[in-house]
Every structure is written in structure tokens, then in C-alpha cells.
């Protein structure tokens, strides 16, 4: 599957639901040091996609019924191992 330029990746989650990650969202969440962002995950893009496709754990958000949290066990490196 080719990825359109405005997306970092397009894939399907473990249930087959289509998922796209836009460059704007990735940059806003992982590309800066602003409060509420996570620059520590910037080098984990492939791990983020792998967690969506094949998560170790999935939790339903208590704040947003449309959202779920995907975790991939043992995905960390360095300080996050």
C-alpha cells in the first residue's frame, strides 16, 4: 500500500479497522517539546504502527468512548526499556 504524502502511515488495527496517522498529528504529538506532547516517542514510529497492528494490550478510554489505548509489551529501548 502506498502512503499519501500527508500521512505518516496507513494501516489496519488488530480488528481490521483502518487507521491513518497524519504528519500533522505525529508532529503535534511527538515532534516538539510543548506541554502535553511526547517528544520521547519520536524515534518509536515503527513501534507505534506495530502496536496498532498487533498490540499486547488494548484498553478502552474512560474519557472518550471512541478511543482505545494500544500497548506493545517490551517495545522500549534505552531509558524506556
Secondary structure, 3 states (H helix, E strand, C coil): CCCCCCEEEEEECCCCCEEEEEHHHHHHHHCCCCCCCCHHHHHHHHHHHHHHHCCCEEEECCCCCCCEEEECCCCCCHHHC
